[in-house]
Amino acid sequence: MSKRVLIITYYWPPSGGSGVQRWLKFAKYLPEAGWEPVIFTPENPDFDLKDESLEKEVSSQLEVMKFPIWEPYQLLDKLRGKKTSHPGRVLEQKEQSLLEKAAIWLRSNLMIPDPRVFWVKPSVKFLADLVDKGQFQAVITTGPPHSMHLIGRELKRQKGVFWLADFRDPWSQWEFLDKLPMQAYVRNQHKKMEQLVLKEADVITTISPTFQHDLAQLAHRKVDLLTNGYDTKDIPEDFTLAEKKADSLHLVYSGIIDSIRNPMPLLKAMREEFSREQEDVKFTFVGRVSDQVCEAISSDPWLATHVDFAGYVSHHEVFDFYNKADGLVLILTNTKNAKGNIPGKLFEYMATTLPILALGDPMGDSAKILEQAEVGSVLDHSDHVGIQVELRKLFERTGKPEMVSSIAHYSRRNLSFQLAKLLDEGSVS
């Protein structure tokens, strides 16, 4: 018989983004590895991106428990008279009202570790009896939001259940916290909570070697690496790449562009390299782009005519854009967590076999993965000449890209078996 694992996650379809993909895919393939997943997620979450097509990937055999959540942003929405007060959007605004500034300060200093903390106690109360009855042989929590880990900690304390804590981003060292007007004593509270989670969890996993090293230094214990990956079944059967035409270039970026992902160095290099000869060049953003970047592009005559905004599309539709691209662009963060930044789409990019041009830390984890697979390069945001050289190489390349053979271990199925091994070893000991 399959063992049952309770997966506590804030993000779940119809939410979009890589945080959803990670545990949606684990839930998809864990049954093959002998574990039956059960999802516990909010009934009415306040997430920023929706991709309703992902709901089709939720198996009818998968048990999904949805439990009501109250979030303070819902109150702020009413006071502001706006539809959404997602914190990332509010922080990106050039001008903030007094109410918005007050809300950010309250979020930073009174809601520890995050605004979803109000979901912890009622969730523990709801789940404790189920765990006590032996319905689950293991519990997994994934953050951010890191308040999910507090649910796992309480279930571990109260019921002694095996608990795996998964960190998709750092906690006390997370660059997002640096953007908040947080008092020093609050930062210390984050560190104390983090230490308790790192100490009490039976297994700790994270997505990149750098985050793995940093968490191990904080925890003084082993941290397991469980990267994101790609799902072979996501790639349409009719997905084929056409022969690249000479003297033309169409680049595609898929994902979010926000305050910590800056594409402008690449776009400016593209303008300088190709504007003089009126060459056939186009750049397409697929996904949400910050207002600041949109304004910078629209105010530049050359960029305004060579950059397209496709907006947010379903995960399945993204492959239509890949199919028409000559190369894929990856904009990594240019912040203190940049070295460990491995976006989930990196692996999907590699699965297309298209060449990849990335901005980020040339010595970071993403750069090492791309170098090993020989499918692309990562250049520093300030390496203007280097970016131009790589753009010219992509422009002059012809023919079809070569197949990539060194990425099979990043398949979602293989990664799910790695996760199952951690669960098997830990829940038995």
Buried (B, 14 or more C-beta within 10 A) or exposed (E): EEBBBBBBBBBBBBBBBBBBBBBBBBBBBBBEBBBBBBBBBBEEBBBBBBBEBBEEBBEEEBEBBEBEBBBBBBEBBEEBEEEBBBBBBBBBEEEBEEEBEEBBBEBBBEBBBBBBBBBBEBBBEBBBEBBEEEEBBBBBBBBBBBBBBBBBBBBBEEBEBBBBBBBBBBBBBBBBBEBBEBEEEBBEBBBEBBBBBBEBBBBBBBBBBBBBBBBBEBBEEEBBBBBBBBBEBBBEEEEEBEEBEEEEBBBBBBBBBBBBBBBBBBBBBBBBBBBEEEEBBBBBBBBBBBEBBBEBBEEBEBBEEBBBBBEBBBBBEBBBBBBEBBBBBBBBBBBEBBBBBBBBBBBBBBBBBBBBBBBBBBEBBBBBBBEEBEBBBBBBBEBBEBBBEBBBEBBEBEEEBEEBEEBEEBBBBEBBBBBBEBBBEBBEE
